[in-house]
Amino acid sequence: AQAPAGATLREDHAMSTPETHAVQARYARRDNAADANRYSLYTNAAALQAQQERLRAMARLWRAHGWTSLADRPLLEVGCGSGGNLLDLLRLGATPGLLGGIELLPERTAAARAVLPSGVQLIEGDACAAPVADASQQAVLAFTVFSSLLDPAYRQQFARTLWRWVAPGGGVLVYDFVVNNPHNPDVRKVPPAELRTLFPDARLHALRLTLAPPLARRLPAALIAPAARLAPFLRTHRLTWAVKPL
C-alpha cells in the first residue's frame, strides 16, 4: 500500500539485512567525522559548483530524452538524505504530490520532512523492502548510493529493485564515483562496466562530472569550472541515465 501524501511511512524491515546494518554504521562514522562546512552550499564553493553542474547535466539528459517538463511525472529518490536533491527537483518543476524519497536513517528522514512540502511522500527504511509499485515511476534517482553498498549481492538486489519500479520509457538516474577514494574505505567506485552489469537491459547515457573535491576545495571559486573543463580526467563522478525500453 502507498502512504498518503505528505506522510512519512516507517518500514518494519528497515534494518533487515546485514548490509543495511553496515550502511547505517558507515554513515554514522562518516557523519561523526565530517566537517559541517564541507558540503555546505553556502560556504563551500566546490559543493555549490558540483550541485549546479549536476543540475544542468540532469536537465540536459532529460531534455535529450524528450521531456520538456518534470511536471506531472512520478519521481522518486532512493537515499534522499535530508532532502536536498528533492528540493532541487521541485525547483526544476517536479510536482510535489508525485515526488517521493526513501531514506534508511531516521534522523535524515526527519530532516527531509522538516524542509519539504507536505505533499512529498517520504519512506523510512530499507529501499528493497519499500512499498513502491512496479512500473510506477518515470525516474528513480540514486545519488552516491551504490558506492556505499559494499556487498555485491546487495548491490545487484538494489539495482533490480529500482529497475522494477521504473515504467517503460523511464529510467534510473545514477550519480556516483568512478574512482575510489583512498581515504574512505566505506565507499567503492561504480565504473561504467558495472552499471552495464547492474542494468543489463538499459540504454545508458552518461556524463562525466565533478572536479575531484579535494582539488576543487583548494581552488578559488572562479577557477573550479574552468579547471574541470581543462582537465576532464580529474572529474571523479559520472551521471548515468539508464533508460528502460518501451
Disulfide bonds with the S-S distance in Angstrom:
none
